[in-house]
Amino acid sequence: MNKKVKRFKYFMVVLACIAIFGTMGTCLLFSITYFIIKTAILRGGK
């Protein structure tokens, strides 16, 4: 039983890390994409 709880806690920590890094990665990806599109539009406008 104790081993199961330990494993479950470890699993939750891993899930939390994946969620946090996934959110950060998504935000980073969106800002990079937005910056590229903005630059392309500005260049296209001129």
N, C-alpha and C positions, 0 to 999 in steps of 0.2 A: 504493500500500500504506500509506504513512504517513497519507494522508488518511483512509483507512478506519479505521485504529487511533484516530486523533483523534476521528472521528465516533463510534466505538464507545465510547470513554472518556466522551465527552459524554453519550451515550445512557445509559450506566451511572450517571452522576452524576444525571441527570434521574430515572431509575428509583428510585435510592436516595432522592432527595428526596420523590418521590411516595409511596414506601413509608413513610418516616418521618412525613411529614405525614398520610398516610392512617391510620397507627396512632394518632397523636396525636388526630386528628379523631374516630376511632372511640371512643377512651377518653373524650374530652370529651363526645361524644354519649351514651355509656352513663351517665356520671356525671350529666349533665343529666336524662336520662330517669329514672334511679334517684331523683334528688332530687324530680322532679315527682311520680312515683308515690308516694314516701314521704310527701310533703306531702299528696297527695290521700287516702292511707290514714289519715293522722293526722287530717285534717279530717273524713273520713267516720266515723272511730271516735268522735269527740266528737259 
